[in-house]
Amino acid sequence: MGTWGHKMQIKDLYVGQTVYYIPRHAKGDFRHKDTERGIVSRIRDNVVFVRFGNDTHGKACDPALLY
């Protein structure tokens, strides 16, 4: 998992990895109420799919917003 000051890059990620999604409006604040913890379920081109909570399918995420 990346440190809070280190955004993940696609080459750093792998399926099964725990990540934190911090939306743009949170401006990197991991304590923001909209930050979500999830698990990488698939990586395709420049998109990372992450399963959050009880989701059965991954949601497409910009890797620059994952920590």
Residue, then its C-alpha position, 0 to 999 in steps of 0.5 A: m500500500g502506498t504511503w499517504g504522501h505517495k500516489m500509486q502508479i499502475k506499475d505499483l499495483y497488483v490484483g488482491q492489493t488493499v488500497y485507499y481511494i481518496p477522491r479529488h475533492a478530498k485533496g489528499d486528506f485520507r481522513h475525509k469522509d469519502t475516502e474508501r478502502g478497497i481491494v484491487s480486482r483487475i488492472r486493464d490499460n490505465v484503469v484499476f478496478v477496485r471492489f469496495g465494501n460489499d461490492t461484487h464487481g470492481k469500480a473503475c478508478d484512476p490510479a492517481l487517486l489510489y494510495 
